[in-house]
Amino acid sequence: QVQLVESGGGLVQPGGSLRLSCVASGFTFSRATMTWVRQAPGKGLEWISTINGYDATAAYANSVKDRFTISKDNAKNTLYLQMNSLKPEDTAVYYCAKGLNRGQGTQVTVSS
């Protein structure tokens, strides 16, 4: 079955950077289109970014464009999200997803 395990979250000051990782198993990762979503306190799920499984093209929400970068390492079955220039409004639980399957999430808190 699909398993997704996120890591890399933490507390960071505004303007800082974090890299999230998501180790995947239970499916052919190299061909999978993968997504990052997030959920801020008291809010619904927000789509952040998707990377196409066949040509690695990426799409980003306007709220993170030019600050976040999604990537895949197919040899390691791992999805990444490099987050730069972090803002307090980026505070959320971040999930990687394949279709309707999501991991347990990793908390990102941006605060001084």
C-alpha positions as CSV (number, residue, x, y, z in Angstrom):
1,Q,0.0,0.0,0.0
2,V,1.0,3.6,-0.5
3,Q,3.2,4.9,2.4
4,L,4.5,8.5,2.6
5,V,6.7,9.7,5.5
6,E,7.5,13.4,5.8
7,S,10.3,14.9,7.7
8,G,12.4,18.1,7.9
9,G,10.0,20.5,9.6
10,G,10.8,22.7,12.5
11,L,11.0,26.2,13.9
12,V,12.7,28.8,11.7
13,Q,12.9,32.6,11.8
14,P,11.3,34.7,9.1
15,G,13.6,34.8,6.0
16,G,15.0,31.4,6.8
17,S,15.0,28.1,4.9
18,L,14.0,24.5,5.4
19,R,14.0,21.4,3.2
20,L,11.2,18.9,3.7
21,S,11.6,15.3,2.6
22,C,9.0,12.7,1.9
23,V,10.1,9.0,1.6
24,A,7.6,7.0,-0.5
25,S,6.9,3.3,-0.8
26,G,4.3,1.0,-2.1
27,F,4.1,2.3,-5.7
28,T,6.3,3.1,-8.7
29,F,7.7,6.4,-7.4
30,S,9.7,7.3,-10.6
31,R,6.5,7.6,-12.6
32,A,4.4,9.2,-9.9
33,T,3.0,12.7,-10.0
34,M,3.6,14.0,-6.5
35,T,2.2,17.0,-4.6
36,W,2.8,19.0,-1.5
37,V,-0.1,20.5,0.4
38,R,-0.3,22.3,3.7
39,Q,-2.8,23.1,6.4
40,A,-2.5,26.2,8.6
41,P,-4.1,26.3,12.0
42,G,-7.8,26.6,11.7
43,K,-7.7,26.5,7.9
44,G,-8.4,24.0,5.2
45,L,-5.8,22.2,3.0
46,E,-3.9,24.4,0.6
47,W,-2.3,23.1,-2.5
48,I,1.4,24.1,-2.7
49,S,3.1,22.4,-5.6
50,T,3.0,19.4,-7.9
51,I,5.7,17.7,-9.9
52,N,4.8,15.7,-13.0
53,G,6.0,12.1,-12.8
54,Y,6.9,11.8,-16.5
55,D,8.6,15.1,-17.4
56,A,9.3,16.6,-14.0
57,T,7.6,19.8,-14.8
58,A,6.5,21.7,-11.7
59,A,3.6,23.9,-10.8
60,Y,3.4,26.2,-7.8
61,A,0.7,28.2,-5.9
62,N,1.2,31.9,-6.2
63,S,1.7,32.1,-2.5
64,V,5.0,30.1,-2.7
65,K,6.1,30.7,-6.3
66,D,9.8,31.9,-6.6
67,R,10.4,30.9,-2.9
68,F,9.7,27.1,-2.9
69,T,11.1,24.4,-5.1
70,I,9.8,20.9,-5.5
71,S,12.0,18.0,-6.7
72,K,12.2,14.2,-6.8
73,D,15.1,11.8,-6.3
74,N,13.8,8.7,-8.0
75,A,16.8,6.6,-6.9
76,K,15.9,7.4,-3.2
77,N,12.1,7.3,-3.7
78,T,12.1,10.7,-2.1
79,L,10.2,13.9,-2.7
80,Y,11.6,17.2,-1.6
81,L,10.4,20.7,-0.9
82,Q,13.1,23.4,-0.6
83,M,11.5,26.4,1.2
84,N,13.4,29.7,1.1
85,S,12.5,33.2,2.3
86,L,10.0,31.7,4.8
87,K,7.2,34.0,6.1
88,P,5.0,33.6,9.3
89,E,2.1,32.8,7.0
90,D,4.0,29.7,5.8
91,T,3.4,28.2,9.3
92,A,1.4,25.0,8.7
93,V,1.6,21.2,8.7
94,Y,3.0,20.1,5.4
95,Y,2.0,16.9,3.7
96,C,3.2,15.1,0.7
97,A,0.5,13.4,-1.4
98,K,0.0,10.9,-4.2
99,G,-3.6,11.2,-5.3
100,L,-5.8,11.0,-2.2
101,N,-3.0,9.4,-0.1
102,R,-1.1,11.7,2.3
103,G,1.5,11.2,4.9
104,Q,1.3,12.1,8.6
105,G,2.7,15.5,7.9
106,T,5.6,17.6,9.3
107,Q,5.1,20.9,11.3
108,V,6.7,24.0,10.0
109,T,6.6,27.1,12.3
110,V,8.0,30.4,11.1
111,S,8.4,32.8,14.0
112,S,10.9,35.2,15.5
